[in-house]
Amino acid sequence: MRWRGNRRSDNIEDQRHIQHSNLGGMGRGGGIIKLLPMIFRFLGFKGTAILVLGIGAYGLMTGNLRAILGGLGLQSAPVTQSSGPLKQSKAEQELAEFVSVVLADTEETWTTLFSERGLDYKKPRLVLFRNVVKSACGMAQSAMGPFYCPSDQKVYIDLGFYDQLKNQFKAPGDFAQAYVIAHEVGHHIQTLNGTSAKVHAARSRLSKVEGNKLFVLQELQADCLAGVWAHHANHSRQLLESGDLEEGLRAASAIGDDTLQKQSQGYVSPDSFTHGSAAQRVKWFKTGFQSGDKKSCNTFGA
């Protein structure tokens, strides 16, 4: 990607220097990781790795994480935090700059597309953290992956996730990393246009299986919206280089529910899908990329 020297976003909250402790077992080295089997039984998942390996904890966050943890009696744990000077390697510093530039580019795309319809785009904030973070959706650990919280309209990411994307998911490349951010920003678009609220309301009236199907449609739409951003980044600002699109498609395929289930449990259980199959995720990202039009992302109608 041709990102160096481009504008950085002003909507970055760097919390990497903040350390949370006394989380009732939810801090570093335990907590959510140890509780995942119980949480997944609560949600109806058969394999704890499915969501941990998933790209973004959005399915769990809008599930809603606060309600889920509350239902498990885990929401009242006291929280304390401390902070000190931020220590980072040159590689991490460059990655933080990259994330800021990508966020700025999504801001440009969506500001333009919203203004074409006479609307103002409310930009999300992106929070950088390490290990554990406190959001309006509840406490979350890095192992849960990047996520978007609709309650505070912020994207959260531990930059260490990109090592996992490269080494564990075999999806390296800067455009694969940008896809992660664009996908979560896609959830922000869904919050602004009311889609997220409608899905949440509809799920309360559906069975677990049917509710999961709605989650899939919502996630696939976020993939399509990420493709819409990539279209404009490429055609309007020539941000993409040769091979970038393939990196994004590889990442979309690597985090399909069927791919992750095969890795974690050895078989595929479509009724428990929450993000869509590899083929579905690739299809909808390509749909958005080829059209550059948000209207093409009607996964619910399809």
Order of alpha helices (4+ residues) and beta strands (2+ residues): beta-beta-alpha-alpha-alpha-alpha-beta-alpha-beta-beta-beta-beta-beta-alpha-alpha-alpha-alpha-alpha-alpha-alpha
